[in-house]
């Protein structure tokens, strides 16, 4: 596997770059999920109150 990559002249990202990317991705997913949860909860509340 690594020989094929070296043969193509590609480079692998460093562990720090991978960790940073994974952390940013997890943070964005968590924030998006929290936002959708709040919007969905508010929608259900308004539906229940408004009838």
Secondary structure as UniProt FT lines:
FT   HELIX           2..8
FT   HELIX           15..50
//
